[in-house]
Amino acid sequence: MKISLCNEVLRERPFAEQCALAAALGYDGLEVAPFTLSDDPARIPAAERARLKRLAADAGVPVTGLHWLLSAPAGLSITNGGADVVARTRAHILSMVELCADLGGTVLVHGSPGQRQLADAPSPEAGRMVAADHFASAGDAAERAGVLYLVEPLAPSLTDYINTIEEAARVVESVASPGLATMLDCAAVAGGECESAAILAERWLPSGVLRHIHLNDRALGGPGQGEDRFMPLLAALARGGYDGIAAIEPFIYSPDGPTCAARSIGYVRGLIETLGDAS
């Protein structure tokens, strides 16, 4: 299992400094939020994409993927069925698949709760149908690009569409694209699931539908900064043979971004070392 840092934790620093600091702290890679790169990330030129990929790789923290895919530009939605919104959203999703591949990433995490509200659709069923079409196109594009597009379950406090891994798995199974899968976000689990992250990992890893992890505390800090304990989840991942990426994604940076990133990786690396000693 590799540990990646979601780069918005350090977004006030130039990208080269983000890479250098993440490497110095012991991260294996960066999971990039496209809005930190540009107000319109689909329009990032090829030369700039190559430069960003090279900066990360040379620092020893290659880009592992993307998340917060629909945050910029404004006006995107996977549930709104208006023809213009559908066209702009579809084009943006496909461009994010290209951006991920161009940066050397392997996964795209579709969270973006503000852009997936069933209230934006004429009816909940209509919104689900529009979203399913988007996910089908995303999965096909991801397969062609050699990456994975991941439907991220989020807490009901954030969105009314896809709140549990089971709901996400139903969407993935209905689309039936090899390029589409789901993932587990610890804060989202705490806010929307009836079972623990460890139990969910044990249940869904064997199915092959669960392909990525976000580590964060239900209080929205980094792992080790709140009351949640992560050893059960890490142990479940180890038992399940998980060899993908676990990205540290705090939303509250206490006391600041760099310190939060440092505390989080120290805590997680310590747990992983303890698991290794116990085996």
N, C-alpha and C positions, 0 to 999 in steps of 0.2 A: 504494500500500500504506500502510495506517495502522498505527501502533504503539500497542498498548494495554498496560497494566500489570495483571497479575493482583493483585488488591487485597489478598490475604492477606499480601503482602510488607509491607504497612503496617497490618495488622489491629489492632495495639495502639493505633492512633490513632482518634479519632472519624471517622465517614465524611466529614464536611465537611473535616477536615484531610487525609484521604487524597486527596480530590479536589483540594484546593488545592496539595498538594505534587506530585502527579502532573502537574498543569498547569504548575507552575513548572519542572519538570524537562524539559518538552517532549513529554510523552505526548499522544496523540490521544484516548485514552479509557481506561476501566477495564473489565476483565473481572472480574466479581464472583463470589467463592465464597459461595454462600448461607449457609453456616454462620457466616460472619463477620457476618452481619446478624441472625441469630436461631438459637436452638437448635431451632426448628421453623419454618423459613422459609416453609412453605406457609401458615402462619397470619398472616403479616405483613399488617396491615390495609391497605385500599386507600389510606387517607390517608397512611400511612407510605410506601407504595410511590411515591405521587406526590411526596412530600417528597424521597425519595432520588433519584428521577429528576431533579427540579428542581435539587437541590444539585449533582449531577454536571454537568448541562447548563450551569448558570450558571457553573460553574468552568471550563468549556471542555473537560471530559473526559467526554463522555456515556458512559453504560454501553453497552458494545459487545456484551456477552453474559454468560453464566454458565458456570461449570465446578465440579468437585467436587460434582456434583449430589446424590449419595446419601449424603453424609457425615453429615448430620443430618436427621431424628432417627435414633436407633439402630434396628437390626433390619431394614433394607431389603436387598433382594438381587434382582438380575435373573435369577439362575440357580436360586434356591430355589423349588421348585414347590409348597410348602405354600400352601393356599388363603388363609390370612390374610396371609402374606408377599406373595403375588402381589397381593392386593387393595390392601394398604397401599403397596406399591412402585408399582403402576400409578397409584394416586391421587396419589402424590407426584410421579412423573414428569410427569403431566399438569399438576399445579400448578406445577411448575418452568417448563414451557412458558408458562403464564400469567404467572408472575412475570417471566420474561425479556421478554415483550411489554410488560408493565406498566411495566418499568423503561426501556424503549426499546431493549433489546438486539436483536440479529439472529441470534445463534448460541448454542447450548447445547452444551457439550463434555461428553460422557459418558465420564469416566474412572473415578473411584471404584473402584479395584482391589479394595478389601476387600469390596465388595458385588457382585462378579462372579466368584466362584470356582466352578468346576465341581465341586469337592469338596463343595459345599453341596447338590448335586443327587443324586438316586438313581443317576444315570448321566450321563456326559458328554453323551450325545445328548439326554437329557431336559432337562438344563440349557440346552443350546443352543436347544431348542425353546421353552422358557419365555422365554429372552432374546429370541428372534426375535419372539415375540408382543408383548413390551414395546416393542421397537424399531418394530414396525409401528404400534402405537398412538401412540408418540411421533412418528413421522414424519407420520402423518395429522394429529395435533393441531398439530404445528409448521407444516404447510402451511396449515391453517386460520388460524393466528395470524400468518402472514407471517414466520416465522423458520425457521432451519435447526437440526435436531437432528443432532449429529455424533458418530459412533462413534469413540472415540479408541483406536487401537492402543497397548498398553502392554507393557513388557518382561516376559519370562517370570519374572523375579525378583519381579514384583508380582502377576501374575495368570496363570492358565492358560487364559484365554479371550480371544481376539483379540489377538495379539502383533505382527501385521504389517499393513501397509496392504492387502496382497493379501487377507488374511483379512477385514479390515473391509469391503473392497470387495465380497467375495462376499456378506456379510450384507446390505449396502446393495442390491446387485443383486437378491438373492432377495426382499427386502421390496418393492422397486420403488415406493417412495413418494417423490414430489418433495421432501418435507420432510426426508428422511434423506440424509446424506452422511458423509464421513469427513474426517480431518485428519492433520497430521503434527506430531509432537512430537519435537524433536531428541534429547532425552535418551532417549526411548523407542526411537528409531531406533538409537542407539548400543548400546542394550541388547538389541535383539531382531531387527534386520534384518541382512542380509548385504551391503547396499549403502549408500552414503552418502545423506544427506538430499538433496543436490543431484541425484543420479541418480534418486532416488525422485520428487522433484518434477517433473523433466523427463518421467518416465514417466507419472505419474498426473494432472498438471494438464490435459492435453488431453482426458482422459476426462470431466471435469466432476465427478468423484466426490470430488476433493480440494479442500476449500473453506475451510481454516483452517490456521494455523501457530502452534505454540508454540516460542519460542526459549529454549533453556536448554542448559547444558553437561552432558556426560556425568558430570562430577563433581558435578552438581546445583546449581552456582552459576549466576549469570546469564551471558549471552553476553559473551565477553571476559574472564571471570574464571577460565578454565581453559585446557586445551590445544586444545580444539576451535576451528576457524576457520570463520567463518560467511559469508565472502565468496562461496564457491562456491554455497551455497544461495541467498543473496540475488540473485546473478547469474542463477541458474536461474529464480528467481521472476520477475525482470525480463524475461528472454527469453520466458517463458511468458505474459507479460501479466497476472500476478497483481495484482489490485487490491483484494483483501480485507484482512483484518486479520491482523497478526502480533502475538501477545501474548507479552510477556516473562514467563516463569514460572520463576524460580529456586525451589529448595527449601531451599537453604542460603543464609542471608543474611549475607554476610561483607563488612565487619565488623558490619554491622547492616542492617536493612531499607531505610531511606532511602538509605544509601550504596550498597548493592547496586543499588537502582533507578536511582540517578544514574549509576553506572559503566556499567550495562547500556545505558541509552538513549544515553549518549554514544558508546559503542562502535558500536552499531547505526546511529545517525545518521551517524557518520563513514564507515562502510562505504557507506551509501546515497549520501552526497555524493560519495564516490570513484567509485561506479558512474556517477553522473550526469555527472561530469567526463569519465570515460572514453568516454561515449557521444557 
